């Protein structure tokens, strides 16, 4: 239940609105080639790396009667906003053993949170005119190929969401997508039904061979 709440709450933080091991697929990549490729480029989010700012705005609009021969509209608006600084890194106030013990004490059950989340993302992408399944698989592949943990808390949340494991009991396609990314394959070429510009991360991230200059001094 706690894991379900954590995974679903991640979707709220990400607003808009991304698979452990399967049968080993044949590949020509060795460990040195994969490492070299990952060192050449990293995926950076378009948001500030060292934390960000979450803003909540509440308000309402009240129309005002105005008797005048010329047609016009006057409204009175009130709003209240609050800003919250997002931490750059995850801080655990308790020893790691506390969380491990909680996980061990939790009764075993079939956790469907990731399946439900992926189904919602797939439906949302399909309604936007994209191939929901292909774009979701491509997102899993891209996170496995280039993890986003160097982007701070938001990057770690994205890594958790789009890193499925066999215990999630998902369809084999998701684990295979993660395997493709871990092997360093071109995710866009693997999932041609989700071309460039349609991917989940195409509009909110960019690739760079080194840390962007605007963040170098932070």
C-alpha positions in Angstrom: 0.0 0.0 0.0 2.8 2.4 0.9 4.6 1.6 -2.4 1.4 2.2 -4.3 1.0 5.7 -2.7 4.6 6.5 -3.5 4.5 5.6 -7.1 1.1 7.3 -7.7 2.3 10.4 -5.9 5.2 10.7 -8.3 2.8 11.3 -11.1 1.4 14.4 -9.3 4.9 15.8 -8.9 5.7 15.3 -12.6 2.3 17.0 -13.5 1.7 16.5 -17.2 2.3 15.6 -18.0 8.2 7.9 -17.1 12.3 -3.8 -16.0 14.9 -5.9 -14.4 16.3 -8.9 -16.3 14.5 -10.9 -19.0 16.0 -13.6 -21.3 19.3 -12.3 -22.5 19.0 -10.9 -26.0 21.7 -11.3 -28.5 23.9 -8.2 -28.8 27.2 -7.1 -30.2 27.9 -4.6 -27.4 30.4 -5.3 -24.8 30.8 -3.7 -21.4 33.5 -1.3 -22.5 31.5 -0.1 -25.5 28.4 0.5 -23.3 30.4 2.4 -20.7 32.0 4.6 -23.4 28.7 5.5 -24.9 27.2 6.4 -21.6 30.2 8.6 -20.8 29.9 10.5 -24.1 26.4 11.9 -23.4 24.0 12.4 -20.5 20.3 13.3 -20.5 19.6 16.6 -18.7 16.2 17.8 -17.6 15.2 21.3 -18.7 14.5 22.1 -15.0 17.1 23.3 -12.6 19.4 20.5 -11.4 19.9 21.8 -7.8 16.3 21.6 -6.9 13.4 23.6 -8.3 10.4 25.6 -7.3 6.9 24.2 -6.9 4.2 26.8 -7.0 0.6 26.4 -6.0 -1.9 29.1 -7.1 -5.5 29.3 -5.9 -7.9 31.9 -6.8 -11.4 32.9 -8.0 -13.0 35.5 -10.2 -16.1 37.5 -9.4 -18.0 39.4 -12.1 -19.0 43.0 -11.3 -22.1 44.6 -12.6 -21.4 47.7 -14.5 -24.2 49.7 -16.0 -22.9 51.4 -19.1 -24.2 51.9 -22.6 -21.0 50.4 -24.0 -20.8 46.6 -23.6 -17.9 45.7 -21.4 -16.9 43.2 -18.7 -15.3 43.9 -15.4 -14.2 41.2 -13.0 -12.6 41.2 -9.5 -9.9 38.5 -9.1 -8.4 37.2 -5.9 -5.6 34.7 -5.8 -3.3 33.1 -3.3 0.0 31.5 -4.2 2.6 29.6 -2.3 6.1 28.6 -3.4 7.9 25.5 -2.1 11.6 24.9 -2.7 12.2 21.3 -4.0 15.2 19.7 -2.3 18.1 18.7 -4.7 18.8 15.4 -3.0 16.8 12.8 -1.0 17.5 13.0 2.7 16.7 10.0 4.9 16.1 11.1 8.5 16.2 7.5 9.7 18.7 4.7 9.2 18.2 2.6 6.1 17.5 -0.4 8.3 14.2 1.2 9.4 12.8 1.2 5.9 14.1 -2.3 5.2 12.4 -3.6 8.4 9.1 -2.0 7.3 9.4 -3.7 3.9 10.0 -7.1 5.6 7.0 -6.6 8.0 4.7 -5.6 5.2 2.4 -8.5 4.2 3.3 -10.0 0.8 0.8 -9.1 -1.9 0.4 -8.4 -5.6 1.3 -4.7 -6.0 -0.4 -3.4 -9.1 0.6 0.2 -8.8 3.2 0.2 -11.6 0.8 -1.6 -13.9 -1.9 0.9 -13.2 0.5 3.8 -13.7 1.8 2.5 -17.0 -1.8 1.9 -18.2 -2.7 5.5 -17.4 0.4 6.9 -19.1 -0.2 4.7 -22.2 -3.8 5.9 -22.4 -2.8 9.5 -22.0 -0.2 9.2 -24.8 -2.6 7.5 -27.1 -5.2 10.2 -26.6 -2.5 12.8 -27.5 -2.2 11.1 -30.9 0.9 9.1 -30.2 1.6 5.4 -30.0 1.2 5.0 -26.2 2.8 1.6 -25.9 5.8 2.3 -28.1 6.5 5.7 -26.5 6.2 4.2 -23.0 8.6 1.4 -23.9 11.0 3.9 -25.4 10.9 5.9 -22.2 11.8 2.8 -20.2 14.6 2.1 -22.6 16.0 5.6 -22.4 16.0 5.7 -18.6 17.9 2.3 -18.6 20.4 3.7 -21.1 20.9 7.1 -19.5 19.6 7.3 -15.9 18.6 10.7 -14.7 19.8 10.5 -11.1 22.4 13.2 -11.7 19.4 15.7 -12.1 18.6 15.6 -8.4 15.4 14.6 -6.7 13.2 14.9 -9.8 15.6 12.7 -11.8 15.6 10.0 -9.1 11.8 10.0 -9.1 11.8 9.5 -12.9 14.3 6.7 -12.6 12.1 4.9 -10.0 8.9 5.3 -12.1 10.5 4.1 -15.4 12.6 1.2 -14.0 10.3 -1.8 -13.7 11.4 -5.1 -12.3 10.2 -8.7 -12.6 8.4 -8.5 -9.3 6.0 -6.0 -10.9 4.6 -8.8 -13.1 4.5 -6.6 -16.2 4.4 -7.8 -19.7 7.7 -9.0 -21.1 8.0 -6.0 -23.4 8.8 -3.7 -20.5 11.6 -5.8 -19.3 12.9 -6.2 -22.8 12.9 -2.4 -23.2 14.9 -2.0 -20.1 17.3 -4.7 -21.4 17.8 -2.8 -24.7 18.7 0.4 -22.8 21.1 -1.4 -20.5 22.9 -2.8 -23.6 23.3 0.7 -25.0 21.0 0.2 -28.0 19.5 3.2 -29.8 16.0 3.4 -28.2 14.6 5.5 -31.0 15.7 2.9 -33.6 14.2 0.1 -31.5 10.8 1.8 -31.2 10.2 3.4 -34.6 6.5 3.8 -33.9 7.5 6.5 -31.4 9.7 8.9 -33.6 11.7 11.8 -32.4 9.5 14.5 -31.0 6.9 12.0 -29.7 8.9 10.6 -26.7 8.1 11.4 -23.1 11.4 13.1 -22.6 11.8 14.8 -25.9 10.2 18.1 -24.7 11.5 18.2 -21.1 15.2 17.1 -21.5 18.2 17.4 -23.8 21.4 15.4 -24.4 24.8 16.9 -23.6 28.3 15.4 -23.6 29.1 17.3 -20.4 27.4 19.2 -17.6 25.6 22.3 -19.0 27.6 25.5 -18.5 24.7 27.2 -16.6 24.9 24.5 -13.9 28.7 24.1 -13.8 29.1 26.7 -11.0 26.4 25.3 -8.8 
